[in-house]
Amino acid sequence: MRLAALIAAFLFAACAHAAEFRSVGQDAAVLYDAPSKAAIPLYIVSRDYPLEVIVKLEAWVKVRDQTGALSWIESSALSDRHMVVVTTPAAQVHVRPDEASPIAFVAAQNVALKLLEVVPGGWLHVRHDDGSNGYVRASLVWGG
């Protein structure tokens, strides 16, 4: 009985922990297979690309990208700016968090949008770099 309660408490704590996302703060940053510049470079990611933080070390952060791949990035390459990236061919961004509301703009696949707030009902309030803002379904983007 005590073990079951301990397991339940652990699972609750794990589920209650919200994912932490950061974005690339440099024009380009390298993702490595280990926390070292001597490690194998895997990818180059551009400014504002969102990454999920998995583990933080002093100078390195283990991250997950939108494909689920794990890699390492230098801590100094990340910013606190919270971005999401469109994962569908096109994401309609509405004036209000309602499918029936007018469309403010359409964002193409892989476009990064600044996350302003999470809205109940599966919506995210976002802003495009051109200043346009609106509400997008969370299921159409990654990083929120």
N, CA, C and O atoms as a GROMACS GRO file, in nm:
protein
  576
    1MET      N    1   0.083  -0.119   0.000
    1MET     CA    2   0.000   0.000   0.000
    1MET      C    3   0.087   0.125   0.000
    1MET      O    4   0.060   0.219  -0.074
    2ARG      N    5   0.192   0.127   0.082
    2ARG     CA    6   0.280   0.243   0.091
    2ARG      C    7   0.352   0.265  -0.042
    2ARG      O    8   0.368   0.379  -0.086
    3LEU      N    9   0.396   0.156  -0.108
    3LEU     CA   10   0.463   0.165  -0.237
    3LEU      C   11   0.369   0.223  -0.343
    3LEU      O   12   0.409   0.306  -0.424
    4ALA      N   13   0.244   0.179  -0.341
    4ALA     CA   14   0.146   0.229  -0.438
    4ALA      C   15   0.125   0.380  -0.419
    4ALA      O   16   0.112   0.453  -0.518
    5ALA      N   17   0.120   0.426  -0.295
    5ALA     CA   18   0.102   0.568  -0.269
    5ALA      C   19   0.224   0.647  -0.316
    5ALA      O   20   0.210   0.757  -0.370
    6LEU      N   21   0.343   0.592  -0.296
    6LEU     CA   22   0.465   0.657  -0.340
    6LEU      C   23   0.469   0.669  -0.493
    6LEU      O   24   0.505   0.773  -0.547
    7ILE      N   25   0.432   0.562  -0.561
    7ILE     CA   26   0.428   0.563  -0.708
    7ILE      C   27   0.326   0.663  -0.758
    7ILE      O   28   0.353   0.737  -0.852
    8ALA      N   29   0.209   0.666  -0.696
    8ALA     CA   30   0.105   0.761  -0.736
    8ALA      C   31   0.152   0.905  -0.717
    8ALA      O   32   0.126   0.990  -0.802
    9ALA      N   33   0.219   0.932  -0.607
    9ALA     CA   34   0.270   1.067  -0.581
    9ALA      C   35   0.374   1.106  -0.685
    9ALA      O   36   0.376   1.219  -0.733
   10PHE      N   37   0.462   1.012  -0.720
   10PHE     CA   38   0.563   1.039  -0.821
   10PHE      C   39   0.500   1.069  -0.956
   10PHE      O   40   0.539   1.164  -1.023
   11LEU      N   41   0.402   0.987  -0.996
   11LEU     CA   42   0.336   1.009  -1.125
   11LEU      C   43   0.262   1.141  -1.128
   11LEU      O   44   0.263   1.210  -1.230
   12PHE      N   45   0.197   1.179  -1.018
   12PHE     CA   46   0.128   1.307  -1.011
   12PHE      C   47   0.227   1.421  -1.026
   12PHE      O   48   0.201   1.517  -1.099
   13ALA      N   49   0.340   1.412  -0.957
   13ALA     CA   50   0.441   1.518  -0.965
   13ALA      C   51   0.497   1.527  -1.107
   13ALA      O   52   0.521   1.637  -1.156
   14ALA      N   53   0.519   1.415  -1.171
   14ALA     CA   54   0.572   1.415  -1.307
   14ALA      C   55   0.472   1.477  -1.404
   14ALA      O   56   0.512   1.552  -1.493
   15CYS      N   57   0.344   1.447  -1.389
   15CYS     CA   58   0.242   1.502  -1.477
   15CYS      C   59   0.217   1.650  -1.449
   15CYS      O   60   0.186   1.726  -1.540
   16ALA      N   61   0.232   1.691  -1.325
   16ALA     CA   62   0.205   1.830  -1.288
   16ALA      C   63   0.316   1.923  -1.335
   16ALA      O   64   0.294   2.043  -1.347
   17HIS      N   65   0.434   1.869  -1.362
   17HIS     CA   66   0.545   1.951  -1.407
   17HIS      C   67   0.523   1.993  -1.551
   17HIS      O   68   0.514   1.909  -1.640
   18ALA      N   69   0.514   2.123  -1.575
   18ALA     CA   70   0.495   2.173  -1.710
   18ALA      C   71   0.630   2.172  -1.783
   18ALA      O   72   0.734   2.197  -1.723
   19ALA      N   73   0.624   2.145  -1.910
   19ALA     CA   74   0.746   2.146  -1.989
   19ALA      C   75   0.802   2.287  -1.996
   19ALA      O   76   0.728   2.385  -2.003
   20GLU      N   77   0.934   2.296  -1.993
   20GLU     CA   78   1.000   2.426  -2.005
   20GLU      C   79   1.053   2.440  -2.147
   20GLU      O   80   1.124   2.352  -2.197
   21PHE      N   81   1.019   2.550  -2.210
   21PHE     CA   82   1.066   2.577  -2.345
   21PHE      C   83   1.150   2.703  -2.346
   21PHE      O   84   1.121   2.800  -2.275
   22ARG      N   85   1.254   2.702  -2.428
   22ARG     CA   86   1.337   2.818  -2.453
   22ARG      C   87   1.352   2.827  -2.605
   22ARG      O   88   1.318   2.733  -2.676
   23SER      N   89   1.401   2.938  -2.653
   23SER     CA   90   1.424   2.950  -2.797
   23SER      C   91   1.568   2.991  -2.822
   23SER      O   92   1.636   3.044  -2.734
   24VAL      N   93   1.612   2.966  -2.944
   24VAL     CA   94   1.747   3.002  -2.983
   24VAL      C   95   1.755   3.154  -2.989
   24VAL      O   96   1.671   3.219  -3.052
   25GLY      N   97   1.856   3.211  -2.925
   25GLY     CA   98   1.869   3.355  -2.918
   25GLY      C   99   1.975   3.412  -3.011
   25GLY      O  100   1.996   3.533  -3.014
   26GLN      N  101   2.041   3.328  -3.087
   26GLN     CA  102   2.145   3.371  -3.181
   26GLN      C  103   2.096   3.348  -3.323
   26GLN      O  104   1.998   3.276  -3.344
   27ASP      N  105   2.162   3.409  -3.420
   27ASP     CA  106   2.122   3.389  -3.560
   27ASP      C  107   2.127   3.242  -3.598
   27ASP      O  108   2.044   3.194  -3.675
   28ALA      N  109   2.226   3.171  -3.544
   28ALA     CA  110   2.238   3.027  -3.568
   28ALA      C  111   2.308   2.965  -3.447
   28ALA      O  112   2.396   3.026  -3.387
   29ALA      N  113   2.268   2.843  -3.414
   29ALA     CA  114   2.329   2.772  -3.302
   29ALA      C  115   2.343   2.625  -3.340
   29ALA      O  116   2.263   2.571  -3.416
   30VAL      N  117   2.446   2.562  -3.286
   30VAL     CA  118   2.474   2.422  -3.317
   30VAL      C  119   2.417   2.333  -3.208
   30VAL      O  120   2.432   2.361  -3.089
   31LEU      N  121   2.351   2.225  -3.249
   31LEU     CA  122   2.306   2.120  -3.158
   31LEU      C  123   2.407   2.005  -3.169
   31LEU      O  124   2.440   1.960  -3.278
   32TYR      N  125   2.455   1.959  -3.053
   32TYR     CA  126   2.558   1.855  -3.047
   32TYR      C  127   2.502   1.726  -2.988
   32TYR      O  128   2.394   1.725  -2.928
   33ASP      N  129   2.577   1.616  -3.007
   33ASP     CA  130   2.534   1.487  -2.952
   33ASP      C  131   2.576   1.468  -2.807
   33ASP      O  132   2.536   1.370  -2.744
   34ALA      N  133   2.657   1.559  -2.753
   34ALA     CA  134   2.703   1.553  -2.614
   34ALA      C  135   2.734   1.696  -2.569
   34ALA      O  136   2.749   1.785  -2.653
   35PRO      N  137   2.743   1.720  -2.439
   35PRO     CA  138   2.765   1.855  -2.388
   35PRO      C  139   2.912   1.900  -2.397
   35PRO      O  140   2.979   1.917  -2.296
   36SER      N  141   2.960   1.918  -2.521
   36SER     CA  142   3.097   1.961  -2.543
   36SER      C  143   3.112   2.010  -2.687
   36SER      O  144   3.050   1.955  -2.778
   37LYS      N  145   3.194   2.111  -2.707
   37LYS     CA  146   3.221   2.157  -2.843
   37LYS      C  147   3.303   2.054  -2.920
   37LYS      O  148   3.309   2.060  -3.043
   38ALA      N  149   3.365   1.960  -2.849
   38ALA     CA  150   3.439   1.852  -2.914
   38ALA      C  151   3.346   1.739  -2.959
   38ALA      O  152   3.390   1.646  -3.028
   39ALA      N  153   3.219   1.745  -2.920
   39ALA     CA  154   3.122   1.642  -2.958
   39ALA      C  155   3.084   1.657  -3.105
   39ALA      O  156   3.125   1.752  -3.172
   40ILE      N  157   3.006   1.562  -3.153
   40ILE     CA  158   2.964   1.564  -3.294
   40ILE      C  159   2.852   1.666  -3.312
   40ILE      O  160   2.749   1.659  -3.246
   41PRO      N  161   2.872   1.763  -3.404
   41PRO     CA  162   2.764   1.857  -3.435
   41PRO      C  163   2.655   1.784  -3.514
   41PRO      O  164   2.684   1.715  -3.611
   42LEU      N  165   2.529   1.800  -3.471
   42LEU     CA  166   2.418   1.731  -3.536
   42LEU      C  167   2.339   1.820  -3.631
   42LEU      O  168   2.311   1.782  -3.745
   43TYR      N  169   2.304   1.937  -3.584
   43TYR     CA  170   2.218   2.029  -3.660
   43TYR      C  171   2.257   2.172  -3.631
   43TYR      O  172   2.322   2.202  -3.530
   44ILE      N  173   2.217   2.260  -3.720
   44ILE     CA  174   2.224   2.403  -3.695
   44ILE      C  175   2.080   2.453  -3.693
   44ILE      O  176   2.003   2.425  -3.785
   45VAL      N  177   2.045   2.526  -3.588
   45VAL     CA  178   1.909   2.580  -3.576
   45VAL      C  179   1.917   2.733  -3.577
   45VAL      O  180   2.016   2.792  -3.536
   46SER      N  181   1.810   2.794  -3.626
   46SER     CA  182   1.810   2.940  -3.642
   46SER      C  183   1.744   3.010  -3.524
   46SER      O  184   1.679   2.948  -3.440
   47ARG      N  185   1.761   3.140  -3.522
   47ARG     CA  186   1.703   3.226  -3.417
   47ARG      C  187   1.554   3.196  -3.401
   47ARG      O  188   1.482   3.175  -3.499
   48ASP      N  189   1.509   3.196  -3.278
   48ASP     CA  190   1.369   3.179  -3.237
   48ASP      C  191   1.318   3.036  -3.246
   48ASP      O  192   1.202   3.011  -3.214
   49TYR      N  193   1.402   2.941  -3.288
   49TYR     CA  194   1.356   2.802  -3.293
   49TYR      C  195   1.332   2.753  -3.150
   49TYR      O  196   1.421   2.762  -3.066
   50PRO      N  197   1.211   2.702  -3.120
   50PRO     CA  198   1.183   2.656  -2.984
   50PRO      C  199   1.243   2.520  -2.954
   50PRO      O  200   1.248   2.432  -3.041
   51LEU      N  201   1.290   2.504  -2.831
   51LEU     CA  202   1.346   2.378  -2.784
   51LEU      C  203   1.294   2.349  -2.644
   51LEU      O  204   1.284   2.440  -2.561
   52GLU      N  205   1.260   2.225  -2.618
   52GLU     CA  206   1.215   2.184  -2.485
   52GLU      C  207   1.337   2.151  -2.400
   52GLU      O  208   1.422   2.072  -2.441
   53VAL      N  209   1.346   2.210  -2.282
   53VAL     CA  210   1.457   2.186  -2.191
   53VAL      C  211   1.434   2.054  -2.119
   53VAL      O  212   1.328   2.031  -2.060
   54ILE      N  213   1.534   1.967  -2.125
   54ILE     CA  214   1.527   1.836  -2.059
   54ILE      C  215   1.617   1.834  -1.935
   54ILE      O  216   1.574   1.795  -1.827
   55VAL      N  217   1.743   1.877  -1.952
   55VAL     CA  218   1.841   1.879  -1.844
   55VAL      C  219   1.924   2.006  -1.857
   55VAL      O  220   1.963   2.044  -1.967
   56LYS      N  221   1.953   2.070  -1.743
   56LYS     CA  222   2.039   2.189  -1.744
   56LYS      C  223   2.168   2.157  -1.671
   56LYS      O  224   2.167   2.108  -1.558
   57LEU      N  225   2.279   2.185  -1.735
   57LEU     CA  226   2.410   2.183  -1.671
   57LEU      C  227   2.456   2.329  -1.668
   57LEU      O  228   2.385   2.417  -1.716
   58GLU      N  229   2.572   2.354  -1.614
   58GLU     CA  230   2.617   2.492  -1.604
   58GLU      C  231   2.626   2.562  -1.740
   58GLU      O  232   2.567   2.668  -1.758
   59ALA      N  233   2.698   2.504  -1.833
   59ALA     CA  234   2.721   2.568  -1.962
   59ALA      C  235   2.644   2.504  -2.077
   59ALA      O  236   2.648   2.553  -2.190
   60TRP      N  237   2.573   2.394  -2.049
   60TRP     CA  238   2.504   2.319  -2.153
   60TRP      C  239   2.362   2.285  -2.112
   60TRP      O  240   2.331   2.275  -1.993
   61VAL      N  241   2.275   2.268  -2.213
   61VAL     CA  242   2.136   2.229  -2.189
   61VAL      C  243   2.101   2.115  -2.284
   61VAL      O  244   2.123   2.125  -2.405
   62LYS      N  245   2.047   2.007  -2.228
   62LYS     CA  246   1.997   1.898  -2.312
   62LYS      C  247   1.856   1.937  -2.353
   62LYS      O  248   1.774   1.973  -2.268
   63VAL      N  249   1.827   1.929  -2.484
   63VAL     CA  250   1.700   1.976  -2.536
   63VAL      C  251   1.635   1.873  -2.628
   63VAL      O  252   1.701   1.782  -2.679
   64ARG      N  253   1.505   1.891  -2.647
   64ARG     CA  254   1.429   1.809  -2.743
   64ARG      C  255   1.372   1.904  -2.847
   64ARG      O  256   1.318   2.010  -2.812
   65ASP      N  257   1.382   1.868  -2.974
   65ASP     CA  258   1.324   1.952  -3.078
   65ASP      C  259   1.186   1.899  -3.118
   65ASP      O  260   1.138   1.801  -3.061
   66GLN      N  261   1.124   1.963  -3.215
   66GLN     CA  262   0.987   1.925  -3.253
   66GLN      C  263   0.976   1.785  -3.311
   66GLN      O  264   0.867   1.729  -3.314
   67THR      N  265   1.088   1.726  -3.356
   67THR     CA  266   1.084   1.589  -3.408
   67THR      C  267   1.099   1.486  -3.297
   67THR      O  268   1.080   1.367  -3.319
   68GLY      N  269   1.133   1.535  -3.176
   68GLY     CA  270   1.154   1.444  -3.064
   68GLY      C  271   1.301   1.410  -3.043
   68GLY      O  272   1.335   1.342  -2.946
   69ALA      N  273   1.388   1.457  -3.131
   69ALA     CA  274   1.531   1.429  -3.120
   69ALA      C  275   1.592   1.501  -3.000
   69ALA      O  276   1.559   1.617  -2.974
   70LEU      N  277   1.680   1.433  -2.929
   70LEU     CA  278   1.750   1.491  -2.815
   70LEU      C  279   1.890   1.533  -2.858
   70LEU      O  280   1.956   1.463  -2.935
   71SER      N  281   1.934   1.647  -2.808
   71SER     CA  282   2.068   1.696  -2.837
   71SER      C  283   2.109   1.795  -2.729
   71SER      O  284   2.035   1.819  -2.634
   72TRP      N  285   2.228   1.851  -2.744
   72TRP     CA  286   2.282   1.946  -2.647
   72TRP      C  287   2.311   2.079  -2.716
   72TRP      O  288   2.352   2.082  -2.832
   73ILE      N  289   2.291   2.188  -2.643
   73ILE     CA  290   2.318   2.322  -2.693
   73ILE      C  291   2.383   2.402  -2.581
   73ILE      O  292   2.355   2.379  -2.464
   74GLU      N  293   2.470   2.494  -2.618
   74GLU     CA  294   2.531   2.579  -2.517
   74GLU      C  295   2.425   2.668  -2.454
   74GLU      O  296   2.341   2.724  -2.524
   75SER      N  297   2.428   2.681  -2.323
   75SER     CA  298   2.330   2.763  -2.251
   75SER      C  299   2.325   2.905  -2.304
   75SER      O  300   2.218   2.964  -2.314
   76SER      N  301   2.441   2.960  -2.339
   76SER     CA  302   2.448   3.097  -2.387
   76SER      C  303   2.378   3.118  -2.520
   76SER      O  304   2.352   3.233  -2.558
   77ALA      N  305   2.347   3.011  -2.593
   77ALA     CA  306   2.279   3.022  -2.722
   77ALA      C  307   2.128   3.034  -2.708
   77ALA      O  308   2.058   3.060  -2.806
   78LEU      N  309   2.076   3.015  -2.587
   78LEU     CA  310   1.932   3.017  -2.564
   78LEU      C  311   1.885   3.150  -2.508
   78LEU      O  312   1.959   3.218  -2.436
   79SER      N  313   1.762   3.186  -2.542
   79SER     CA  314   1.700   3.306  -2.486
   79SER      C  315   1.576   3.265  -2.407
   79SER      O  316   1.530   3.152  -2.419
   80ASP      N  317   1.524   3.356  -2.328
   80ASP     CA  318   1.402   3.329  -2.252
   80ASP      C  319   1.276   3.356  -2.334
   80ASP      O  320   1.164   3.333  -2.287
   81ARG      N  321   1.294   3.404  -2.455
   81ARG     CA  322   1.180   3.434  -2.542
   81ARG      C  323   1.106   3.303  -2.573
   81ARG      O  324   1.167   3.208  -2.622
   82HIS      N  325   0.977   3.298  -2.545
   82HIS     CA  326   0.900   3.175  -2.565
   82HIS      C  327   0.834   3.180  -2.703
   82HIS      O  328   0.745   3.260  -2.729
   83MET      N  329   0.881   3.091  -2.789
   83MET     CA  330   0.832   3.084  -2.926
   83MET      C  331   0.765   2.949  -2.950
   83MET      O  332   0.790   2.851  -2.880
   84VAL      N  333   0.679   2.947  -3.051
   84VAL     CA  334   0.621   2.822  -3.102
   84VAL      C  335   0.647   2.820  -3.252
   84VAL      O  336   0.666   2.925  -3.313
   85VAL      N  337   0.648   2.702  -3.310
   85VAL     CA  338   0.671   2.689  -3.454
   85VAL      C  339   0.553   2.613  -3.515
   85VAL      O  340   0.506   2.514  -3.459
   86VAL      N  341   0.508   2.661  -3.630
   86VAL     CA  342   0.394   2.600  -3.700
   86VAL      C  343   0.438   2.464  -3.755
   86VAL      O  344   0.541   2.453  -3.821
   87THR      N  345   0.359   2.360  -3.726
   87THR     CA  346   0.393   2.224  -3.768
   87THR      C  347   0.307   2.172  -3.881
   87THR      O  348   0.332   2.063  -3.933
   88THR      N  349   0.206   2.246  -3.921
   88THR     CA  350   0.117   2.206  -4.031
   88THR      C  351   0.150   2.291  -4.154
   88THR      O  352   0.217   2.394  -4.141
   89PRO      N  353   0.104   2.251  -4.272
   89PRO     CA  354   0.134   2.331  -4.392
   89PRO      C  355   0.091   2.478  -4.379
   89PRO      O  356   0.157   2.567  -4.434
   90ALA      N  357  -0.017   2.503  -4.309
   90ALA     CA  358  -0.063   2.640  -4.285
   90ALA      C  359  -0.148   2.641  -4.159
   90ALA      O  360  -0.231   2.552  -4.138
   91ALA      N  361  -0.127   2.742  -4.076
   91ALA     CA  362  -0.205   2.755  -3.952
   91ALA      C  363  -0.284   2.885  -3.957
   91ALA      O  364  -0.227   2.993  -3.970
   92GLN      N  365  -0.416   2.873  -3.945
   92GLN     CA  366  -0.500   2.992  -3.940
   92GLN      C  367  -0.493   3.051  -3.800
   92GLN      O  368  -0.515   2.982  -3.701
   93VAL      N  369  -0.462   3.179  -3.795
   93VAL     CA  370  -0.456   3.251  -3.669
   93VAL      C  371  -0.577   3.345  -3.666
   93VAL      O  372  -0.592   3.432  -3.752
   94HIS      N  373  -0.662   3.325  -3.567
   94HIS     CA  374  -0.791   3.396  -3.560
   94HIS      C  375  -0.782   3.521  -3.474
   94HIS      O  376  -0.691   3.536  -3.392
   95VAL      N  377  -0.878   3.610  -3.494
   95VAL     CA  378  -0.887   3.734  -3.417
   95VAL      C  379  -0.921   3.705  -3.271
   95VAL      O  380  -0.873   3.774  -3.180
   96ARG      N  381  -1.004   3.604  -3.249
   96ARG     CA  382  -1.042   3.560  -3.114
   96ARG      C  383  -1.021   3.410  -3.103
   96ARG      O  384  -1.012   3.342  -3.205
   97PRO      N  385  -1.012   3.356  -2.982
   97PRO     CA  386  -0.995   3.210  -2.968
   97PRO      C  387  -1.124   3.134  -2.997
   97PRO      O  388  -1.185   3.076  -2.907
   98ASP      N  389  -1.163   3.136  -3.123
   98ASP     CA  390  -1.290   3.078  -3.167
   98ASP      C  391  -1.276   3.049  -3.317
   98ASP      O  392  -1.241   3.138  -3.394
   99GLU      N  393  -1.303   2.926  -3.358
   99GLU     CA  394  -1.293   2.887  -3.499
   99GLU      C  395  -1.380   2.974  -3.589
   99GLU      O  396  -1.349   2.992  -3.707
  100ALA      N  397  -1.490   3.027  -3.535
  100ALA     CA  398  -1.583   3.106  -3.615
  100ALA      C  399  -1.539   3.253  -3.628
  100ALA      O  400  -1.596   3.327  -3.707
  101SER      N  401  -1.438   3.294  -3.552
  101SER     CA  402  -1.394   3.433  -3.560
  101SER      C  403  -1.313   3.456  -3.688
  101SER      O  404  -1.260   3.360  -3.745
  102PRO      N  405  -1.304   3.580  -3.732
  102PRO     CA  406  -1.228   3.609  -3.855
  102PRO      C  407  -1.081   3.567  -3.842
  102PRO      O  408  -1.025   3.560  -3.732
  103ILE      N  409  -1.021   3.540  -3.955
  103ILE     CA  410  -0.879   3.502  -3.958
  103ILE      C  411  -0.795   3.628  -3.961
  103ILE      O  412  -0.812   3.713  -4.048
  104ALA      N  413  -0.703   3.639  -3.866
  104ALA     CA  414  -0.614   3.755  -3.858
  104ALA      C  415  -0.501   3.741  -3.961
  104ALA      O  416  -0.467   3.836  -4.030
  105PHE      N  417  -0.444   3.621  -3.970
  105PHE     CA  418  -0.341   3.590  -4.070
  105PHE      C  419  -0.322   3.440  -4.075
  105PHE      O  420  -0.371   3.367  -3.988
  106VAL      N  421  -0.251   3.394  -4.176
  106VAL     CA  422  -0.218   3.253  -4.191
  106VAL      C  423  -0.066   3.241  -4.184
  106VAL      O  424   0.006   3.311  -4.255
  107ALA      N  425  -0.018   3.152  -4.100
  107ALA     CA  426   0.126   3.128  -4.085
  107ALA      C  427   0.163   2.998  -4.153
  107ALA      O  428   0.098   2.895  -4.134
  108ALA      N  429   0.267   3.002  -4.234
  108ALA     CA  430   0.314   2.885  -4.306
  108ALA      C  431   0.391   2.790  -4.214
  108ALA      O  432   0.434   2.829  -4.105
  109GLN      N  433   0.408   2.668  -4.259
  109GLN     CA  434   0.482   2.568  -4.183
  109GLN      C  435   0.624   2.618  -4.153
  109GLN      O  436   0.688   2.680  -4.238
  110ASN      N  437   0.671   2.590  -4.032
  110ASN     CA  438   0.804   2.626  -3.982
  110ASN      C  439   0.820   2.774  -3.946
  110ASN      O  440   0.930   2.816  -3.911
  111VAL      N  441   0.713   2.852  -3.954
  111VAL     CA  442   0.720   2.991  -3.911
  111VAL      C  443   0.716   2.996  -3.759
  111VAL      O  444   0.634   2.929  -3.696
  112ALA      N  445   0.805   3.075  -3.700
  112ALA     CA  446   0.809   3.092  -3.555
  112ALA      C  447   0.718   3.207  -3.514
  112ALA      O  448   0.718   3.313  -3.576
  113LEU      N  449   0.641   3.185  -3.407
  113LEU     CA  450   0.550   3.286  -3.353
  113LEU      C  451   0.580   3.303  -3.206
  113LEU      O  452   0.605   3.205  -3.135
  114LYS      N  453   0.576   3.427  -3.158
  114LYS     CA  454   0.599   3.452  -3.016
  114LYS      C  455   0.474   3.414  -2.938
  114LYS      O  456   0.364   3.456  -2.972
  115LEU      N  457   0.491   3.333  -2.835
  115LEU     CA  458   0.380   3.293  -2.750
  115LEU      C  459   0.354   3.404  -2.648
  115LEU      O  460   0.442   3.437  -2.568
  116LEU      N  461   0.233   3.460  -2.651
  116LEU     CA  462   0.196   3.566  -2.557
  116LEU      C  463   0.126   3.509  -2.434
  116LEU      O  464   0.152   3.552  -2.322
  117GLU      N  465   0.036   3.412  -2.457
  117GLU     CA  466  -0.032   3.348  -2.345
  117GLU      C  467  -0.102   3.220  -2.390
  117GLU      O  468  -0.135   3.204  -2.508
  118VAL      N  469  -0.121   3.131  -2.295
  118VAL     CA  470  -0.199   3.009  -2.318
  118VAL      C  471  -0.341   3.039  -2.277
  118VAL      O  472  -0.366   3.089  -2.167
  119VAL      N  473  -0.435   3.008  -2.366
  119VAL     CA  474  -0.575   3.041  -2.344
  119VAL      C  475  -0.653   2.910  -2.325
  119VAL      O  476  -0.627   2.813  -2.396
  120PRO      N  477  -0.747   2.906  -2.230
  120PRO     CA  478  -0.828   2.784  -2.211
  120PRO      C  479  -0.895   2.740  -2.341
  120PRO      O  480  -0.927   2.821  -2.428
  121GLY      N  481  -0.915   2.611  -2.352
  121GLY     CA  482  -0.983   2.556  -2.469
  121GLY      C  483  -0.889   2.515  -2.581
  121GLY      O  484  -0.933   2.488  -2.692
  122GLY      N  485  -0.757   2.510  -2.552
  122GLY     CA  486  -0.663   2.464  -2.652
  122GLY      C  487  -0.615   2.570  -2.748
  122GLY      O  488  -0.573   2.539  -2.860
  123TRP      N  489  -0.619   2.696  -2.707
  123TRP     CA  490  -0.574   2.808  -2.791
  123TRP      C  491  -0.449   2.873  -2.734
  123TRP      O  492  -0.425   2.869  -2.613
  124LEU      N  493  -0.370   2.932  -2.823
  124LEU     CA  494  -0.254   3.010  -2.784
  124LEU      C  495  -0.264   3.149  -2.846
  124LEU      O  496  -0.295   3.162  -2.964
  125HIS      N  497  -0.237   3.251  -2.766
  125HIS     CA  498  -0.231   3.388  -2.817
  125HIS      C  499  -0.088   3.409  -2.865
  125HIS      O  500   0.006   3.395  -2.787
  126VAL      N  501  -0.071   3.442  -2.994
  126VAL     CA  502   0.062   3.451  -3.054
  126VAL      C  503   0.079   3.582  -3.131
  126VAL      O  504  -0.018   3.650  -3.166
  127ARG      N  505   0.207   3.616  -3.156
  127ARG     CA  506   0.239   3.734  -3.237
  127ARG      C  507   0.342   3.697  -3.340
  127ARG      O  508   0.442   3.631  -3.310
  128HIS      N  509   0.318   3.740  -3.463
  128HIS     CA  510   0.412   3.723  -3.574
  128HIS      C  511   0.516   3.834  -3.566
  128HIS      O  512   0.490   3.939  -3.506
  129ASP      N  513   0.633   3.814  -3.625
  129ASP     CA  514   0.739   3.916  -3.625
  129ASP      C  515   0.694   4.048  -3.689
  129ASP      O  516   0.748   4.154  -3.657
  130ASP      N  517   0.596   4.042  -3.779
  130ASP     CA  518   0.549   4.165  -3.844
  130ASP      C  519   0.453   4.244  -3.755
  130ASP      O  520   0.404   4.350  -3.795
  131GLY      N  521   0.425   4.194  -3.634
  131GLY     CA  522   0.337   4.263  -3.540
  131GLY      C  523   0.195   4.210  -3.537
  131GLY      O  524   0.120   4.241  -3.444
  132SER      N  525   0.156   4.132  -3.637
  132SER     CA  526   0.021   4.073  -3.637
  132SER      C  527   0.008   3.979  -3.520
  132SER      O  528   0.103   3.910  -3.484
  133ASN      N  529  -0.110   3.976  -3.458
  133ASN     CA  530  -0.131   3.881  -3.350
  133ASN      C  531  -0.270   3.823  -3.357
  133ASN      O  532  -0.358   3.876  -3.424
  134GLY      N  533  -0.288   3.712  -3.285
  134GLY     CA  534  -0.416   3.645  -3.284
  134GLY      C  535  -0.406   3.514  -3.208
  134GLY      O  536  -0.313   3.493  -3.129
  135TYR      N  537  -0.501   3.426  -3.233
  135TYR     CA  538  -0.512   3.301  -3.158
  135TYR      C  539  -0.503   3.182  -3.253
  135TYR      O  540  -0.571   3.178  -3.356
  136VAL      N  541  -0.420   3.088  -3.217
  136VAL     CA  542  -0.399   2.968  -3.298
  136VAL      C  543  -0.427   2.847  -3.211
  136VAL      O  544  -0.404   2.848  -3.090
  137ARG      N  545  -0.478   2.742  -3.274
  137ARG     CA  546  -0.498   2.616  -3.204
  137ARG      C  547  -0.362   2.560  -3.164
  137ARG      O  548  -0.271   2.555  -3.246
  138ALA      N  549  -0.349   2.518  -3.040
  138ALA     CA  550  -0.223   2.462  -2.989
  138ALA      C  551  -0.181   2.339  -3.068
  138ALA      O  552  -0.062   2.309  -3.076
  139SER      N  553  -0.275   2.268  -3.126
  139SER     CA  554  -0.245   2.145  -3.201
  139SER      C  555  -0.176   2.175  -3.335
  139SER      O  556  -0.128   2.082  -3.400
  140LEU      N  557  -0.171   2.301  -3.378
  140LEU     CA  558  -0.111   2.337  -3.505
  140LEU      C  559   0.034   2.386  -3.492
  140LEU      O  560   0.100   2.415  -3.592
  141VAL      N  561   0.081   2.395  -3.368
  141VAL     CA  562   0.217   2.445  -3.343
  141VAL      C  563   0.288   2.356  -3.241
  141VAL      O  564   0.226   2.274  -3.173
  142TRP      N  565   0.418   2.374  -3.233
  142TRP     CA  566   0.497   2.301  -3.133
  142TRP      C  567   0.579   2.401  -3.053
  142TRP      O  568   0.632   2.498  -3.107
  143GLY      N  569   0.589   2.376  -2.923
  143GLY     CA  570   0.671   2.460  -2.838
  143GLY      C  571   0.593   2.527  -2.727
  143GLY      O  572   0.651   2.600  -2.647
  144GLY      N  573   0.464   2.505  -2.722
  144GLY     CA  574   0.382   2.573  -2.622
  144GLY      C  575   0.354   2.489  -2.506
  144GLY      O  576   0.285   2.534  -2.414
   0.00000   0.00000   0.00000
